[in-house]
Amino acid sequence: MNSNWFSQSNERLREDEKDDEEYDAQRRRNAAQIMVEASSWFATNPLQQQPQWGGFIPGRATCHRSREVANEKLLNDYFVADLVYLVETFKRRYRMRRKVFLRMLEHVQTVDPYFRQSQDCVGHPSFSPHQKLTCALRMLATACSADSLDESFRMLESTVIENLGRFCRTINDLTVLGRSPLFDVVTAGQSPQLNYHVNEIPYEFGYYLADGIYPKWAIIVQYIRQPENEQEEYFSTKQEAYRKDVERAFGILQARFAIIRQPARGWDKDSLSTIMLACIILHNMIVEDERDDYYHGESDDDEPNPNRSRRAWARIYDGPNLPVNPRIGQITMAEYMSRYCRVRSHIGNNNLQKDLVKHVWSTTG
């Protein structure tokens, strides 16, 4: 009986193997047939090769913006000998003089190759540096929509937004606002030399009222966060009153660049910070260029006598009066290091604040 069982089992195994071989053979025949049919279909229906770098897509409309024509018109309007618009119009629309714009135009191309004119994939010239900077300044100055610049400068909305971001970041990198040259000028002896008394104590450096984020240096006076007596509380009140000057300065900044006085829901926080810093830097560039003109205008403070106004005192104190080394035209290294230590003195900061508190309190009578 065992022999019969084994023989029957072996016979079933041989039949299963035969069925598997026939199944595999049939699969191979089917795959070969599919390949033959696919080859025949591809031979009669060739695929359309897509361009390697994108380009024209069937079904999508193409807008030929003729940016070269827009660039030529812009140059003829503002940057050639025979101008269409006067220099006053340029200053009103660009918020700066043409020489400041051209200097900035040269510097941004050095810092970021994005602003250099190149060619696209078909050999056409890209947007010129004049177009890119003009579009960025128009958005900052007028807070216009990015799409509205397409009609005048032939620049797509997405390109306008990208261009504004690159411009603001480049201006920030170019100027490096965090490294203010103000204190370097004081240390190098190139600032006005002042000699005055506070609480009958002589001082030689001017000082700046600031908040707690600034370092405790001898030329910076922070507000008192927690006044401990009536004198310090009175001093803090007086110091806070001068915040109106900062608010006035910010109002001037808003008047010059409308983008920072308009709703900002369309920008993220990082972009807002970059735009704000760029506007401040541009404002400082403009003020530095036009500061000589301010001396010849009317007084901007409450002093009725123009000879005693802040502007008049600025003329008196303009320019350094320290002895310099005639060979290098700068103060000596020993004097420089001495001023460096005095400017950054924490003790000087503490003493100046205490003397100012007493001096302001003494004026109350």
C-alpha positions as CSV (number, residue, x, y, z in Angstrom):
1,M,0.0,0.0,0.0
2,N,2.9,2.3,0.8
3,S,4.3,1.7,-2.7
4,N,1.0,2.7,-4.3
5,W,0.8,5.9,-2.3
6,F,4.3,6.9,-3.2
7,S,3.8,6.2,-6.9
8,Q,0.6,8.2,-6.9
9,S,2.3,11.1,-5.1
10,N,5.2,11.2,-7.6
11,E,2.8,11.1,-10.5
12,R,0.9,14.2,-9.1
13,L,4.2,16.0,-8.6
14,R,5.2,15.4,-12.3
15,E,1.8,16.6,-13.4
16,D,2.1,19.8,-11.3
17,E,5.6,20.5,-12.7
18,K,4.3,20.0,-16.2
19,D,1.5,22.4,-15.6
20,D,4.0,25.0,-14.2
21,E,6.2,24.7,-17.3
22,E,3.2,25.2,-19.6
23,Y,2.1,28.2,-17.5
24,D,5.6,29.8,-17.6
25,A,5.8,29.2,-21.3
26,Q,2.4,30.9,-21.8
27,R,3.5,33.9,-19.8
28,R,6.6,34.3,-21.9
29,R,4.5,34.1,-25.1
30,N,2.1,36.7,-23.8
31,A,4.9,39.1,-22.8
32,A,6.5,38.7,-26.2
33,Q,3.2,39.4,-27.9
34,I,2.8,42.6,-25.8
35,M,6.3,43.8,-26.7
36,V,5.6,43.3,-30.4
37,E,2.3,45.2,-30.2
38,A,4.0,48.1,-28.2
39,S,6.8,48.3,-30.7
40,S,4.3,48.5,-33.6
41,W,2.3,51.2,-31.8
42,F,5.4,53.4,-31.1
43,A,6.5,53.0,-34.7
44,T,3.2,54.4,-36.0
45,N,2.6,57.0,-33.1
46,P,5.9,58.7,-32.2
47,L,5.9,60.7,-29.0
48,Q,6.5,64.5,-29.1
49,Q,9.8,65.3,-27.5
50,Q,9.4,67.9,-24.7
51,P,12.0,70.7,-24.5
52,Q,14.8,70.0,-22.1
53,W,14.6,73.4,-20.4
54,G,10.9,74.0,-20.4
55,G,9.6,76.6,-22.8
56,F,6.5,76.7,-24.8
57,I,3.7,74.3,-23.6
58,P,0.9,73.4,-26.0
59,G,-2.3,75.1,-24.9
60,R,-0.7,77.9,-22.8
61,A,-0.8,81.5,-24.1
62,T,2.6,83.3,-24.5
63,C,2.9,87.0,-23.8
64,H,5.8,88.7,-25.5
65,R,6.5,91.6,-23.2
66,S,9.3,93.2,-25.1
67,R,11.3,94.1,-22.0
68,E,14.0,95.6,-24.3
69,V,11.6,98.3,-25.4
70,A,10.6,99.0,-21.8
71,N,14.3,99.3,-20.9
72,E,15.0,101.7,-23.7
73,K,12.1,103.9,-22.8
74,L,13.2,104.0,-19.1
75,L,16.8,105.0,-20.1
76,N,15.5,107.7,-22.4
77,D,13.2,109.0,-19.7
78,Y,15.8,109.4,-16.9
79,F,19.3,108.3,-17.8
80,V,20.4,109.9,-21.0
81,A,21.7,113.4,-21.9
82,D,18.4,114.5,-23.5
83,L,16.1,113.7,-20.6
84,V,12.3,113.4,-20.9
85,Y,11.7,114.2,-17.2
86,L,13.5,116.8,-15.2
87,V,15.7,116.1,-12.2
88,E,13.0,117.2,-9.8
89,T,10.7,114.5,-11.3
90,F,13.4,111.9,-10.9
91,K,13.9,112.8,-7.2
92,R,10.2,112.7,-6.5
93,R,9.7,109.3,-8.1
94,Y,12.9,107.7,-7.0
95,R,13.0,109.5,-3.6
96,M,16.7,110.3,-4.2
97,R,19.0,112.1,-6.5
98,R,20.2,110.5,-9.7
99,K,23.8,110.3,-8.5
100,V,22.8,108.4,-5.4
101,F,20.8,106.0,-7.6
102,L,23.7,105.4,-10.0
103,R,26.2,104.9,-7.1
104,M,23.8,102.3,-5.6
105,L,23.3,100.7,-9.0
106,E,27.0,100.1,-9.3
107,H,27.4,98.7,-5.8
108,V,24.5,96.2,-5.9
109,Q,25.9,94.7,-9.1
110,T,29.1,94.2,-7.4
111,V,27.5,92.5,-4.4
112,D,24.9,90.4,-6.2
113,P,25.3,89.2,-9.8
114,Y,21.5,88.9,-10.0
115,F,21.3,92.6,-10.8
116,R,23.8,92.3,-13.8
117,Q,22.1,92.1,-17.2
118,S,22.5,88.7,-18.8
119,Q,20.8,86.7,-21.5
120,D,18.1,84.1,-21.3
121,C,18.1,80.6,-22.8
122,V,17.2,82.0,-26.3
123,G,19.8,84.7,-26.3
124,H,17.6,87.7,-25.5
125,P,18.8,90.2,-23.0
126,S,17.3,89.9,-19.5
127,F,16.0,92.8,-17.4
128,S,18.6,95.6,-17.1
129,P,19.9,96.8,-13.7
130,H,18.0,100.0,-14.2
131,Q,14.8,98.1,-14.6
132,K,15.3,96.0,-11.5
133,L,16.3,98.8,-9.2
134,T,13.5,101.1,-10.5
135,C,10.9,98.4,-10.0
136,A,12.1,97.8,-6.4
137,L,12.2,101.5,-5.5
138,R,8.7,102.1,-7.0
139,M,7.3,99.3,-4.8
140,L,9.0,100.8,-1.7
141,A,8.1,104.4,-2.5
142,T,4.5,104.0,-3.6
143,A,3.4,100.6,-2.2
144,C,1.9,99.7,-5.5
145,S,1.0,96.2,-6.4
146,A,3.5,94.0,-8.1
147,D,1.2,93.3,-11.0
148,S,0.8,97.1,-11.7
149,L,4.5,97.3,-12.8
150,D,4.0,94.8,-15.6
151,E,2.4,97.5,-17.8
152,S,5.3,100.0,-17.4
153,F,8.3,97.8,-17.0
154,R,7.2,94.5,-18.7
155,M,8.1,92.5,-15.6
156,L,5.9,89.6,-14.4
157,E,4.3,89.8,-11.0
158,S,6.3,87.0,-9.6
159,T,9.5,88.4,-10.9
160,V,8.7,91.8,-9.4
161,I,8.3,90.2,-5.9
162,E,11.5,88.2,-6.3
163,N,13.3,91.3,-7.4
164,L,12.2,93.3,-4.4
165,G,13.3,90.6,-2.0
166,R,16.7,90.4,-3.7
167,F,17.1,94.2,-3.6
168,C,16.3,94.5,0.0
169,R,18.6,91.7,1.1
170,T,21.4,93.1,-1.1
171,I,21.0,96.6,0.4
172,N,21.2,95.1,3.9
173,D,24.3,93.0,3.0
174,L,25.9,96.0,1.3
175,T,25.4,98.4,4.2
176,V,25.6,96.0,7.2
177,L,23.4,98.0,9.4
178,G,24.4,96.1,12.5
179,R,27.9,97.5,12.2
180,S,27.1,101.2,12.6
181,P,30.1,103.4,11.8
182,L,28.8,106.0,14.3
183,F,30.8,104.7,17.2
184,D,33.9,104.0,15.0
185,V,33.9,107.7,14.1
186,V,33.8,108.7,17.7
187,T,36.7,106.3,18.5
188,A,38.8,107.5,15.6
189,G,38.4,111.1,16.7
190,Q,36.4,112.1,13.6
191,S,33.3,113.2,15.5
192,P,32.8,116.7,16.9
193,Q,34.8,117.2,20.1
194,L,32.5,118.3,22.9
195,N,33.4,119.7,26.3
196,Y,30.6,120.2,28.8
197,H,29.7,119.6,32.4
198,V,26.9,117.5,33.9
199,N,26.4,117.8,37.6
200,E,29.6,119.8,37.7
201,I,31.5,116.9,36.2
202,P,33.4,117.4,32.9
203,Y,32.6,115.2,29.9
204,E,34.2,115.0,26.4
205,F,31.9,112.7,24.4
206,G,28.4,113.3,23.3
207,Y,25.8,110.7,24.4
208,Y,22.8,109.0,23.0
209,L,19.6,108.1,24.7
210,A,18.7,104.5,24.1
211,D,16.9,101.5,25.4
212,G,18.2,98.4,27.2
213,I,19.3,96.5,24.1
214,Y,22.4,98.7,23.6
215,P,25.7,98.1,25.4
216,K,26.6,100.0,28.5
217,W,29.1,102.4,27.0
218,A,30.1,105.9,28.1
219,I,28.3,107.5,25.1
220,I,25.0,105.6,25.6
221,V,22.5,106.3,28.3
222,Q,19.8,103.7,28.8
223,Y,16.4,104.4,30.4
224,I,16.0,103.2,34.0
225,R,13.8,100.1,33.9
226,Q,12.9,100.2,37.6
227,P,13.3,103.6,39.2
228,E,14.2,103.3,42.8
229,N,13.6,106.9,43.9
230,E,11.9,110.1,42.9
231,Q,14.9,111.4,41.1
232,E,15.2,108.4,38.8
233,E,11.5,108.4,38.2
234,Y,11.6,112.0,37.1
235,F,14.6,111.3,34.8
236,S,12.8,108.4,33.2
237,T,9.8,110.6,32.5
238,K,11.9,113.2,30.9
239,Q,13.7,110.7,28.8
240,E,10.5,109.1,27.6
241,A,9.4,112.5,26.4
242,Y,12.1,112.5,23.8
243,R,10.6,109.5,22.2
244,K,8.5,112.0,20.1
245,D,11.7,112.7,18.1
246,V,11.9,109.1,17.2
247,E,8.2,109.0,16.3
248,R,8.7,112.1,14.1
249,A,11.7,110.4,12.4
250,F,9.6,107.3,11.7
251,G,6.8,109.6,10.3
252,I,9.3,111.0,7.8
253,L,10.4,107.5,6.9
254,Q,6.7,106.5,6.3
255,A,6.2,109.6,4.2
256,R,9.2,108.7,2.0
257,F,8.4,104.9,1.6
258,A,4.7,104.2,1.5
259,I,5.2,100.5,1.7
260,I,5.8,100.7,5.5
261,R,2.6,102.6,6.2
262,Q,0.3,100.3,4.2
263,P,-1.3,97.0,5.4
264,A,1.3,94.2,5.4
265,R,-0.7,91.0,5.5
266,G,0.7,89.9,2.2
267,W,4.3,89.7,3.6
268,D,5.8,87.3,6.1
269,K,7.7,88.5,9.2
270,D,11.2,87.9,7.7
271,S,10.3,89.8,4.5
272,L,8.8,92.7,6.6
273,S,12.0,92.9,8.6
274,T,14.2,93.0,5.5
275,I,12.0,95.6,3.8
276,M,12.0,97.8,7.0
277,L,15.8,97.7,7.2
278,A,16.2,98.4,3.5
279,C,14.0,101.5,3.9
280,I,16.0,102.7,6.9
281,I,19.3,102.2,5.0
282,L,18.0,104.0,1.9
283,H,16.7,106.9,4.1
284,N,20.1,107.3,5.7
285,M,21.8,107.3,2.2
286,I,19.4,110.0,1.1
287,V,19.9,112.1,4.2
288,E,23.7,111.8,4.0
289,D,23.5,113.0,0.4
290,E,21.2,115.9,1.1
291,R,22.4,117.0,4.6
292,D,24.3,120.0,3.3
293,D,21.0,121.4,1.9
294,Y,19.4,121.2,5.4
295,Y,21.8,123.9,6.7
296,H,20.3,126.5,4.4
297,G,16.7,125.9,5.2
298,E,14.5,127.1,8.1
299,S,15.0,126.0,11.6
300,D,13.3,122.7,12.5
301,D,13.0,123.2,16.3
302,D,11.3,125.6,18.7
303,E,14.2,128.1,18.9
304,P,13.0,131.4,17.4
305,N,16.5,132.6,16.9
306,P,18.0,130.7,13.9
307,N,21.5,131.4,15.1
308,R,20.8,129.3,18.2
309,S,18.9,126.5,16.6
310,R,20.1,122.9,16.5
311,R,21.1,123.3,12.9
312,A,23.2,126.3,13.8
313,W,24.9,124.4,16.6
314,A,25.5,121.5,14.1
315,R,27.5,123.9,11.9
316,I,29.6,125.1,14.9
317,Y,30.5,121.5,16.0
318,D,31.0,120.1,12.5
319,G,34.4,118.6,11.9
320,P,37.1,117.1,14.2
321,N,39.5,119.3,16.1
322,L,42.0,116.7,17.4
323,P,45.7,116.7,16.4
324,V,46.4,114.1,13.8
325,N,49.6,112.4,12.5
326,P,50.5,114.3,9.4
327,R,52.0,111.2,7.8
328,I,48.9,109.1,7.9
329,G,46.2,111.8,8.4
330,Q,44.8,110.0,11.5
331,I,45.2,110.2,15.2
332,T,48.0,108.2,16.8
333,M,47.5,104.6,17.8
334,A,47.9,105.4,21.5
335,E,45.2,108.1,21.3
336,Y,42.9,105.7,19.4
337,M,43.3,102.9,22.0
338,S,42.7,105.4,24.8
339,R,39.5,106.7,23.2
340,Y,38.4,103.1,22.4
341,C,38.6,102.2,26.1
342,R,36.9,105.4,27.3
343,V,34.0,105.0,24.8
344,R,33.3,101.4,25.9
345,S,33.7,102.1,29.6
346,H,31.0,100.5,31.8
347,I,32.0,102.8,34.6
348,G,31.7,105.8,32.4
349,N,28.2,104.7,31.5
350,N,27.2,104.3,35.1
351,N,28.7,107.7,36.1
352,L,27.1,109.6,33.3
353,Q,23.7,108.2,34.0
354,K,23.9,109.1,37.7
355,D,25.2,112.6,36.9
356,L,22.3,113.1,34.4
357,V,19.8,112.0,37.0
358,K,21.1,114.5,39.5
359,H,21.4,117.3,36.9
360,V,17.8,116.8,35.6
361,W,16.5,116.7,39.1
362,S,18.3,120.0,40.0
363,T,16.5,121.8,37.2
364,T,13.2,121.2,38.9
365,G,14.0,124.0,41.4
